[in-house]
Amino acid sequence: MNEPDGTHERPELSLTQVEVEFAPLLAQIGRIMTSASDIDEVYERFTEAVTSVIPADRLSIVVVDSEAWQHKSRYYAGIDVPLATLDVWHPLDGQVLETVVRSKQPQIVDESNVASILARSPRLKDGIAAGLRTWMDVPVILEQTVVAVMRFMSSTPNAYDGRDQAVAELIAAQIAGAVANAQSIESLLATQVELARSNEELEQFAYVASHDLQEPLRMVASYVGLLERRYRGRLDSDADDFIEFAVDGARRMQALLNGLLDLSRVGTRGGELEPTESEAALRDALINLEQAIGEAGAEVSHEPLPAVLGDRVQLTQLFQNLISNAVKFNATDRPRVTVSASRSGTMWEFAVADNGIGIDPAHFDRIFQVFQRLHTRDTYEGTGIGLAVCRKIVERHGGAIWPESAKGQGTTFRFTLKAGEAAGTGS
């Protein structure tokens, strides 16, 4: 006898007996669903185990979003059904599954009720056209919410009975947490892919915008500079101030655009990571900073440095930014900077230490953010981009960067890089 919604009355069964009989299978399914394998491989192994006790010509896992009232087939094995699609969301309204999701009860569709259900759910005809004659849909319920439906389909009329339904319900209870967790993982991975794509687009935008703005800004800076050279002192003092403000603004804008270009190029213009002598990158940075170091009367020393897996151009920029900051943010007569490295497993931990003004630990989170400055431009020049570039370079290399400091007590920036395969000093 069928109930009005198309579900079958369950015969009197001893659930305890069924649980005992199928305990090894349930344990096996539990191990399969919590394995660390690829989710599609997990579903394949799950299908093999389940169909050993509940034969099916087609078995599918249908994911349900009860809040959005939609569903999608996540996996299937067996007979193909015309127009059936994987990983495409469809409304639940008018579907055979709608009754199962609403009632949170299993449903068997066979010769006894197929006509009435087909009238409500015309899509059932696709399965009939594929030769299927019996369906058994069992909800997978987690915390009173249907998160999925196991759909057993057979080409044999009246293939499933109450015992099959009881076993399927036990299996559904066993996999509920794993199915929900798999969906969460897939959702997270999809979000990560979308975030990576969005970040790539933003990097490309920043590169194009800052690169294309360079030319009109050069023209503005050139003509403002011409005004300064030709008319300074020949107009009133207000005019001289206005020209000076314009020149300074153009200069700062150029510095900001160059900083944005540097930041965008870390991700879009980086070279291959290969065994690289970090000491050679440091030497390149010191050559670039020779004038600034000389003008500040700074002393920069270093211990023997190792070979790492890196992009030499970006490592040069990393050292250059850190040492430049160490020299700049220093109120002593003799700025001192020391660069060293120590092995930590498969990584090298570098330290760039100075005797400068230090950083209040309360500001550690801010210093790596773009355009975040702890001092006014009147006190220390800069764009607020240099440390953001450093962090991006280090993270692209698979490492981490962090400061150790206290206000007025100097700063040590530490960062990690993967050890290189090439033999080098200290490696």
C-alpha positions as CSV (number, residue, x, y, z in Angstrom):
1,M,0.0,0.0,0.0
2,N,1.3,3.5,-0.9
3,E,0.9,6.6,1.1
4,P,-0.5,9.7,-0.7
5,D,2.9,11.2,-1.3
6,G,4.2,8.2,-3.0
7,T,6.3,6.8,-0.2
8,H,6.0,3.1,0.7
9,E,5.0,1.9,4.1
10,R,7.9,0.1,5.7
11,P,7.3,-3.5,6.7
12,E,8.0,-4.4,10.3
13,L,11.8,-4.8,10.5
14,S,14.1,-5.1,13.4
15,L,16.5,-2.1,12.8
16,T,18.9,-3.6,15.3
17,Q,19.1,-6.8,13.3
18,V,19.8,-4.9,10.1
19,E,22.4,-2.7,11.8
20,V,24.2,-5.9,13.1
21,E,24.0,-7.6,9.8
22,F,25.4,-4.7,7.9
23,A,27.8,-3.4,10.5
24,P,31.0,-4.3,8.6
25,L,29.6,-2.6,5.5
26,L,28.7,0.5,7.4
27,A,32.2,0.6,8.9
28,Q,33.7,0.2,5.5
29,I,31.6,3.0,4.1
30,G,32.6,5.2,7.0
31,R,36.3,4.7,6.3
32,I,35.7,5.3,2.6
33,M,33.8,8.6,3.1
34,T,36.4,10.0,5.5
35,S,39.4,9.0,3.4
36,A,41.7,11.8,2.2
37,S,41.4,10.7,-1.4
38,D,40.0,12.8,-4.2
39,I,36.2,13.3,-3.7
40,D,35.3,11.6,-7.0
41,E,37.5,8.6,-6.1
42,V,35.7,8.5,-2.7
43,Y,32.3,8.4,-4.5
44,E,33.5,5.6,-6.8
45,R,34.6,3.5,-3.9
46,F,31.4,4.3,-2.0
47,T,29.3,3.2,-5.1
48,E,31.2,-0.1,-5.3
49,A,30.6,-0.8,-1.7
50,V,26.9,0.2,-1.6
51,T,25.9,-1.6,-4.8
52,S,27.3,-4.8,-3.4
53,V,24.3,-5.0,-1.1
54,I,21.7,-2.8,-3.0
55,P,22.0,-3.5,-6.7
56,A,21.5,-0.5,-8.9
57,D,21.8,0.1,-12.7
58,R,22.4,3.8,-11.8
59,L,23.4,5.3,-8.5
60,S,23.7,9.1,-8.0
61,I,24.5,11.5,-5.2
62,V,22.3,14.5,-5.5
63,V,23.4,17.6,-3.4
64,V,20.6,19.7,-1.9
65,D,20.6,23.4,-1.0
66,S,17.5,23.6,1.1
67,E,17.8,27.4,1.7
68,A,17.9,28.1,-2.0
69,W,15.5,25.3,-2.7
70,Q,17.7,23.7,-5.4
71,H,19.6,20.6,-6.2
72,K,22.4,19.3,-8.4
73,S,23.7,15.8,-9.3
74,R,27.2,15.7,-7.9
75,Y,28.1,12.1,-8.9
76,Y,26.6,9.2,-10.8
77,A,27.6,5.7,-11.9
78,G,25.8,3.4,-14.3
79,I,23.2,4.0,-17.1
80,D,23.2,7.4,-18.7
81,V,20.0,9.4,-18.6
82,P,19.2,11.9,-21.4
83,L,19.5,15.5,-20.5
84,A,20.9,14.7,-17.0
85,T,23.7,17.0,-16.1
86,L,26.4,17.1,-13.4
87,D,27.1,20.1,-11.2
88,V,24.3,22.2,-12.5
89,W,21.9,23.6,-10.0
90,H,18.1,23.1,-10.7
91,P,15.0,24.2,-8.8
92,L,13.5,21.5,-6.6
93,D,9.9,22.5,-7.5
94,G,8.3,19.9,-9.6
95,Q,11.1,17.4,-9.2
96,V,10.7,13.8,-7.9
97,L,13.1,14.7,-5.1
98,E,10.9,17.5,-3.9
99,T,8.7,15.1,-1.9
100,V,11.8,13.5,-0.3
101,V,13.3,16.8,0.7
102,R,10.1,18.2,2.1
103,S,9.1,15.1,4.1
104,K,12.7,14.0,5.0
105,Q,11.5,10.5,4.2
106,P,12.6,7.9,1.7
107,Q,10.5,7.4,-1.5
108,I,10.3,4.3,-3.7
109,V,8.8,4.8,-7.2
110,D,7.8,1.7,-9.1
111,E,4.9,0.3,-11.1
112,S,2.4,1.0,-8.3
113,N,2.8,4.8,-8.2
114,V,4.9,5.8,-11.2
115,A,1.9,7.2,-13.1
116,S,0.8,9.6,-10.4
117,I,4.4,10.8,-9.7
118,L,5.0,11.2,-13.4
119,A,2.0,13.6,-13.6
120,R,3.7,15.7,-10.8
121,S,7.2,15.4,-12.1
122,P,7.5,15.1,-15.9
123,R,11.3,14.9,-15.8
124,L,10.8,11.3,-14.6
125,K,10.2,10.4,-18.3
126,D,13.9,10.9,-19.0
127,G,14.7,8.0,-16.8
128,I,11.9,5.9,-18.2
129,A,13.3,6.6,-21.7
130,A,16.7,5.3,-20.5
131,G,15.0,2.0,-19.5
132,L,14.8,2.6,-15.7
133,R,11.7,1.2,-13.9
134,T,12.3,1.6,-10.2
135,W,13.7,4.5,-8.2
136,M,14.6,4.6,-4.5
137,D,15.4,8.1,-3.1
138,V,16.8,8.3,0.4
139,P,17.5,11.6,2.1
140,V,20.9,12.3,3.7
141,I,20.1,14.3,6.8
142,L,22.4,16.4,9.0
143,E,21.1,18.4,11.9
144,Q,17.5,18.1,10.7
145,T,18.4,19.4,7.2
146,V,18.5,17.3,4.0
147,V,22.0,17.9,2.6
148,A,21.8,15.3,-0.2
149,V,19.8,12.4,-1.6
150,M,21.0,9.0,-2.5
151,R,19.2,7.8,-5.6
152,F,19.1,4.1,-6.5
153,M,17.7,3.3,-9.9
154,S,17.0,-0.1,-11.5
155,S,15.8,-1.3,-14.9
156,T,14.0,-4.1,-13.0
157,P,10.3,-3.4,-12.1
158,N,9.6,-3.2,-8.4
159,A,13.3,-3.8,-7.6
160,Y,13.4,-2.4,-4.1
161,D,11.5,-3.3,-0.9
162,G,11.4,-2.2,2.7
163,R,14.6,-4.1,3.6
164,D,16.6,-2.2,0.9
165,Q,15.1,1.0,2.2
166,A,16.2,0.2,5.8
167,V,19.7,-0.5,4.7
168,A,19.9,2.6,2.5
169,E,18.7,4.7,5.5
170,L,21.5,3.3,7.6
171,I,24.0,4.2,4.9
172,A,22.6,7.7,4.6
173,A,23.0,8.3,8.3
174,Q,26.6,7.0,8.1
175,I,27.6,9.4,5.3
176,A,25.7,12.6,6.2
177,G,28.6,14.3,7.9
178,A,31.1,13.3,5.2
179,V,28.8,14.5,2.3
180,A,28.3,17.9,4.0
181,N,32.0,18.2,4.7
182,A,32.8,17.3,1.1
183,Q,30.4,20.0,-0.1
184,S,32.1,22.5,2.3
185,I,35.5,21.6,0.9
186,E,34.4,21.9,-2.7
187,S,32.7,25.2,-1.9
188,L,36.0,26.4,-0.3
189,L,38.1,25.3,-3.2
190,A,35.7,27.0,-5.6
191,T,36.0,30.2,-3.6
192,Q,39.8,29.9,-3.6
193,V,39.8,29.5,-7.4
194,E,37.5,32.5,-7.8
195,L,39.6,34.6,-5.4
196,A,42.8,33.7,-7.2
197,R,41.2,34.7,-10.5
198,S,40.0,37.9,-9.0
199,N,43.4,38.7,-7.5
200,E,45.0,38.0,-10.9
201,E,42.6,40.4,-12.5
202,L,43.3,43.1,-9.9
203,E,47.1,42.6,-10.3
204,Q,46.7,43.0,-14.1
205,F,44.5,46.1,-13.6
206,A,47.0,47.7,-11.2
207,Y,49.8,47.0,-13.7
208,V,47.9,48.4,-16.7
209,A,46.5,51.4,-14.8
210,S,49.8,52.4,-13.2
211,H,51.8,51.7,-16.4
212,D,49.4,53.7,-18.6
213,L,49.2,56.6,-16.2
214,Q,53.0,57.0,-16.3
215,E,53.0,58.8,-19.7
216,P,50.5,61.6,-19.0
217,L,52.0,62.1,-15.5
218,R,55.5,62.4,-17.1
219,M,54.0,65.2,-19.3
220,V,52.5,66.9,-16.3
221,A,55.7,66.7,-14.3
222,S,57.8,67.9,-17.3
223,Y,55.7,71.0,-17.9
224,V,55.3,71.8,-14.2
225,G,59.1,71.5,-13.9
226,L,59.5,73.8,-16.9
227,L,57.2,76.4,-15.1
228,E,59.4,76.1,-12.0
229,R,62.6,76.6,-13.8
230,R,61.4,79.4,-16.0
231,Y,59.1,81.5,-13.7
232,R,60.3,80.9,-10.2
233,G,61.1,84.3,-8.6
234,R,59.5,86.1,-11.5
235,L,56.0,85.9,-10.1
236,D,54.7,86.6,-6.6
237,S,55.4,84.3,-3.7
238,D,52.0,82.6,-3.9
239,A,52.7,81.5,-7.5
240,D,56.1,80.1,-6.4
241,D,54.3,78.1,-3.6
242,F,51.7,76.8,-6.1
243,I,54.3,75.7,-8.5
244,E,56.3,74.0,-5.7
245,F,53.1,72.1,-4.6
246,A,52.4,71.0,-8.1
247,V,56.0,69.7,-8.6
248,D,55.9,67.9,-5.2
249,G,52.5,66.4,-6.1
250,A,53.7,65.1,-9.4
251,R,56.9,63.7,-7.8
252,R,54.8,61.9,-5.1
253,M,52.4,60.6,-7.8
254,Q,55.2,59.1,-9.8
255,A,56.6,57.4,-6.7
256,L,53.2,55.9,-5.9
257,L,52.7,54.7,-9.5
258,N,56.2,53.1,-9.4
259,G,55.3,51.5,-6.1
260,L,52.1,50.1,-7.6
261,L,53.9,48.8,-10.6
262,D,56.4,47.0,-8.3
263,L,53.6,45.5,-6.3
264,S,51.7,44.3,-9.4
265,R,54.8,42.9,-11.1
266,V,55.5,40.5,-8.1
267,G,52.6,38.4,-9.3
268,T,52.5,39.2,-13.0
269,R,56.1,39.7,-14.0
270,G,57.9,37.3,-11.7
271,G,60.6,35.0,-13.0
272,E,60.9,31.2,-12.4
273,L,61.9,30.1,-8.9
274,E,65.2,28.3,-9.2
275,P,68.3,27.7,-7.0
276,T,69.7,31.2,-6.4
277,E,72.5,32.6,-4.3
278,S,70.8,35.0,-1.8
279,E,74.2,36.6,-1.2
280,A,74.4,37.6,-4.8
281,A,70.9,39.1,-4.6
282,L,72.1,41.0,-1.5
283,R,75.1,42.4,-3.3
284,D,72.9,43.6,-6.2
285,A,70.7,45.4,-3.6
286,L,73.7,47.1,-1.9
287,I,74.9,48.3,-5.3
288,N,71.5,49.9,-5.9
289,L,71.6,51.5,-2.5
290,E,75.2,52.6,-2.6
291,Q,74.3,56.3,-2.7
292,A,71.7,56.2,0.0
293,I,73.9,54.2,2.3
294,G,76.8,56.6,1.7
295,E,74.7,59.7,2.4
296,A,73.4,58.3,5.6
297,G,76.8,57.1,6.8
298,A,75.3,53.7,7.3
299,E,77.2,50.4,7.9
300,V,75.7,47.3,6.3
301,S,77.2,43.9,7.2
302,H,76.2,40.3,6.5
303,E,77.1,36.8,7.4
304,P,77.6,34.2,4.7
305,L,74.2,33.6,3.1
306,P,72.8,30.4,1.6
307,A,71.4,29.3,-1.8
308,V,67.6,29.4,-1.8
309,L,64.8,28.6,-4.3
310,G,64.0,32.0,-5.6
311,D,63.7,34.7,-8.2
312,R,67.0,36.7,-8.0
313,V,65.4,40.0,-9.2
314,Q,62.7,39.8,-6.6
315,L,65.1,38.8,-3.9
316,T,67.2,41.8,-4.7
317,Q,64.1,44.0,-4.4
318,L,63.3,42.3,-1.1
319,F,66.7,43.0,0.4
320,Q,66.7,46.5,-1.1
321,N,63.4,47.5,0.4
322,L,64.2,46.1,3.9
323,I,67.7,47.7,4.0
324,S,66.5,51.0,2.6
325,N,63.9,51.2,5.4
326,A,66.5,50.2,8.0
327,V,68.7,53.1,6.8
328,K,65.8,55.6,6.4
329,F,64.0,55.0,9.7
330,N,67.0,55.6,11.9
331,A,67.8,58.6,14.1
332,T,71.4,57.7,15.0
333,D,74.5,59.1,13.6
334,R,75.6,55.7,12.4
335,P,72.8,53.5,11.1
336,R,73.8,49.8,11.4
337,V,72.2,47.0,9.5
338,T,73.1,43.3,9.8
339,V,71.8,40.5,7.5
340,S,72.0,36.9,8.6
341,A,70.4,33.5,8.0
342,S,69.9,30.2,9.9
343,R,68.6,26.8,8.7
344,S,65.1,25.7,9.9
345,G,64.2,22.3,8.4
346,T,63.7,22.8,4.6
347,M,63.6,26.6,5.0
348,W,66.2,29.3,5.7
349,E,65.2,32.0,8.1
350,F,66.7,35.4,7.2
351,A,67.1,38.3,9.6
352,V,67.6,42.0,8.6
353,A,68.3,43.8,11.9
354,D,68.9,47.5,12.5
355,N,69.5,50.0,15.3
356,G,66.7,52.3,14.1
357,I,63.7,53.9,15.7
358,G,61.8,50.7,16.1
359,I,58.1,49.9,15.6
360,D,55.4,49.7,18.2
361,P,54.1,46.1,18.2
362,A,50.5,47.6,18.1
363,H,51.3,48.6,14.5
364,F,52.7,45.2,13.3
365,D,49.5,44.4,11.3
366,R,49.4,47.8,9.6
367,I,52.9,48.0,8.3
368,F,52.4,45.4,5.5
369,Q,49.2,47.0,4.2
370,V,49.4,49.1,1.0
371,F,49.6,52.9,1.6
372,Q,49.8,52.5,5.4
373,R,52.3,54.8,6.9
374,L,53.3,55.2,10.6
375,H,54.9,58.6,10.0
376,T,54.1,61.8,8.1
377,R,55.9,62.6,4.8
378,D,57.5,65.6,6.5
379,T,59.3,63.2,8.9
380,Y,60.1,60.3,6.6
381,E,59.6,60.1,2.9
382,G,58.0,57.1,1.3
383,T,54.9,55.7,-0.4
384,G,53.7,53.0,2.2
385,I,54.1,50.3,-0.4
386,G,57.6,48.9,0.2
387,L,56.7,46.4,2.9
388,A,53.6,45.3,1.1
389,V,55.9,44.4,-1.8
390,C,58.2,42.6,0.6
391,R,55.4,40.4,1.9
392,K,54.1,39.6,-1.5
393,I,57.6,38.6,-2.7
394,V,58.1,36.3,0.4
395,E,54.7,34.7,0.1
396,R,55.2,34.1,-3.7
397,H,58.3,32.2,-2.6
398,G,56.3,30.1,-0.2
399,G,57.6,31.8,3.0
400,A,56.5,34.2,5.7
401,I,57.7,37.6,6.9
402,W,57.3,39.2,10.3
403,P,58.9,41.9,12.5
404,E,60.4,41.8,15.9
405,S,60.7,45.2,17.4
406,A,59.9,47.7,20.2
407,K,59.6,51.4,19.9
408,G,63.1,53.0,20.1
409,Q,64.9,49.7,20.2
410,G,65.6,48.9,16.6
411,T,63.8,46.4,14.3
412,T,64.5,42.9,13.0
413,F,62.6,41.7,10.0
414,R,62.6,37.9,9.7
415,F,61.5,36.0,6.6
416,T,61.7,32.4,5.4
417,L,62.7,31.1,2.0
418,K,62.9,27.5,0.8
419,A,66.4,26.0,0.7
420,G,67.9,25.8,-2.8
421,E,69.3,22.7,-4.3
422,A,72.5,24.4,-5.6
423,A,75.5,24.3,-3.4
424,G,76.3,27.7,-2.0
425,T,77.9,29.4,0.9
426,G,76.2,28.2,4.1
427,S,73.9,25.7,2.3
